[in-house]
Amino acid sequence: MERTMKSNNLAKMIGKRVVQSCITILLVTLFVFALIQMVPGDPVANYLGATATEEQITYYRHLYGFDRPVIVQYLSWIGGLFRGTMGQSISYQSEIADIILPRLGTTLTMVIPAFIIGTITGILFGIIAAKNRGKTIDSVISFFANIGVSMPMFWLGMMGMLVFALKLRVLPSSGYVPITRDFGGWLSHMIMPIIVLSLGVNAGFVRLTRSSMLEVMRQDYVTTARAKGVSKKDVTFRHQLRNSMIPIVTTMGMRLGSMVGSTVLIESLFVIPGLGSVMMNGISNRDFMLVANGVLIISIFVAICNLVVDILYGIIDPRTR
């Protein structure tokens, strides 16, 4: 009976979060669409060039629906999303879904390994630093964590290119090879971007894990567990780490969601054809529908990450149910 009630509470919480996520995504689409309407510049005139006649501009504006009222354009876009289409890109002359979704896959092949590496190593180093508080190893780990938080990713990427590509010549400086075509080529091109992205994640989790562990280590139940003769390993992982996971899980969800949208500089630096680079092209070409759909994809990814965090909340801390 008690287990059934817990399952029902968790299901209600998940259902509530799903509804909230859908509303949030809808508001994001409305805000982004309204915002891009205020951006100066005509995508049709920009695409056709300075030699285009007024008749040509009028024809293409009607063809892409830019001559309709803004609210009609918005509703047409939302209706197309429910039908499985994102509209047409005026700069690429193609269906937007065919442009964005492959680029999203490219971005995720960089973001997910970087997130996994940075999270695991960050939590482990944070535990080591907390368990050795005040010792040399704690000072060393904290020092490098502070450097990792302070250094811009773009600068770290340039330093990596200077050392490993130009000086040592062991890695290519830029470019991209699809993972399905050549895994070795993909790895050689992506190892630097992945490491650069993971360093920022690692540093943040080192600091957060260390502070959370130190806070939990002062609690009475930890002292009681030690007095009962519980092994150091069980005290560390079953009592200290488990009870310090709430802020860590929160940061995990937020960090993973934000990483997808913050890879623009890294993709530009290493010439990776990901979601960030295609959105930059859309902005420079005034391809507003391409930008709007890119922001929509990012907002959906962030909403999914937050939903997973809420579910993990309910599993780690039953009080949230």
ZIKAVEN-V29084 format. One record per backbone hydrogen bond with DSSP energy under -1.0 kcal/mol. NH is the residue of the N-H (numbers start at 1). CO is the residue of the C=O. Records with the same first field share a line. If there is no record, write none. Layout:
# ZIKAVEN-V29084
NH->CO  CO
This chain:
# ZIKAVEN-V29084
5->1
6->2
7->3
8->4
9->5
10->6
11->7
12->8
13->9
14->10
15->11
16->12
17->13
18->14
19->15
20->16
21->17
22->18
23->19
24->20
25->21
26->22
27->23
28->24
29->25
30->26
31->27
32->28
33->29
34->30
35->31
36->32
38->35
46->42
47->43
48->44
49->45
52->49
57->53
58->54
59->55
60->56
61->57
62->58
63->59
64->60
66->61
68->65
73->69
74->70
75->71
76->72
77->73
78->74
79->75
80->76
81->77
82->78
84->81
85->80
89->94
93->89
96->87
100->96
101->97
103->99
104->100
105->101
106->102
107->103
108->104
109->105
110->107
111->107
112->108
114->110
115->111
116->112
117->113
118->114
119->115
120->116
121->117
122->118
123->119
124->120
125->121
126->122
127->123
128->124
129->125
130->126
131->127
132->128
133->130
135->132
139->135
140->136
141->137
142->138
143->139
144->140
145->141
146->142
147->143
148->144
149->145
150->146
151->147
156->152
157->153
158->154
159->155
160->156
161->157
162->158
163->159
164->160
165->161
166->161
167->162
168->163
170->164
171->164
175->270
182->178
186->182
187->183
188->184
189->185
190->186
191->187
194->190
195->191
196->192
197->193
198->194
199->195
201->197
202->198
203->199
204->200
205->201
206->202
207->203
208->204
209->205
210->206
211->207
212->208
213->209
214->210
215->211
216->212
217->213
219->216
223->219
224->220
225->221
226->222
227->223
228->224
229->226
230->225
235->231
236->232
237->233
238->234
240->235
241->236
249->245
250->246
251->247
252->248
253->249
254->250
255->251
256->252
257->253
258->254
259->255
260->256
262->258
267->263
268->264
269->265
270->266
272->267
274->272
278->274
279->275
280->276
281->277
282->278
283->279
284->280
285->281
286->283
287->282
288->286
291->287
292->288
293->289
294->290
295->291
296->292
297->293
298->294
299->295
300->296
301->297
302->298
303->299
304->300
305->301
306->302
307->303
308->304
309->305
310->306
311->307
312->308
313->309
314->310
315->311
316->312
317->313
320->317
321->318
